[in-house]
Amino acid sequence: MTIRTRLTLWFAVVSVTALLVMAVGTYVEIAEQMHHHHHHGPDEHAVRETTEMILEAGLPAVLLGLAGGWWLMRRALAPVAKLTQAVEQIHAGNLSARLPHSGNGDELDRLTDVFNAMTARLDHSFQHIREFTLHASHELKTPLTILRGELETALHDPQATAAQKERLAGQIDEIERLAKIVDGLTLLTKADAGQIVLKSEPVRLDELVRECVGDTRILAQAQEIQVGLETCEEVTVAGDRHRLRQLLLALADNAVKYNQRQGRVNFSLQREGTCAVFKLANTGPGLPAELQARVFDRFFRGDASHDSAIDGCGLGLSIAQWIVTAHGGQIHFVSGLNAPTTVTVKLPWLA
């Protein structure tokens, strides 16, 4: 129930109660006057006339008061509704926006100032986090590159033993994993800051899907996973070809990594209305319903007890979500324990 409705009901109760009190008080007053004139009771005709007068004058007055009260409350609460709508539009990407003042200089303007000060502090904090992440990522790239170069040189040393080469190869793998984390963080941080400009050109999405299916079959060979392409309709979208390919590969990589041996990965692409609908399903272990809302969170990797042996850093779906959103599309994740997991991407297509 809205505040306006609640206040109107309260006002109606008060008005009706006041009318009843006035009616009872009038009746008692007439009875006392009749008693002073040595009547045994109030004159029925006088009581009836008084009652009719109360009803004829009191009820319209109450109804008029209710209508006027509702109108006044609507006007008084209109700035609250506008402020609520403005606050609902605030998110991490537009914290620099400021809420408009009503111009009345009242408590709502004071509340608006408080909200604006709060979002300004949040914006300042987010900017510091982005700057720190960008600087840290940039500074980490150089030592990681140097370490990788030194380890690769040592790996090709003819005097190194087999055990030493195995340790060096493992260390190189870990450095590559750290480099992927740094690259992913850099990409997402730049995206948050609006520093990445995407191209907008016609892209044959069906061609990218077919290429991704071929790449996925190579990735799936080690686990003997079958990769199928159910439907692939010809469809063209406006976007950045490099980023769209990155989106498909990120989803395919997840579908292979979070799968079971000799499982299956199915691709499909078709037109539905004004959207190109891409679906990718796999036969992985699934994800509980309470965790599905977090799959696009950064560094989220599902059940930690089962993914320790799976390579990755939990940034793939976050990057995929950013790419889809930047292209004006939507991405959905549906899964269940011991049930197929399906990722659906909807992008506007060019007719």
GICOR-V486301 format. One record per helix or strand of 3 or more residues. SS is the DSSP state (hx for helix, st for strand). FROM is the first residue (numbers start at 1). TO is the last residue. If there is no record, write none. Layout:
ss = (SS:SS)
from = (FROM:FROM)
to = (TO:TO)
//
This chain:
ss = (hx:hx:hx:hx:st:hx:st:st:hx:st:st:hx:hx:st:st)
from = (3:44:107:162:201:205:226:236:241:264:275:289:316:330:339)
to = (36:88:155:192:204:223:232:239:257:272:282:292:326:336:349)
//
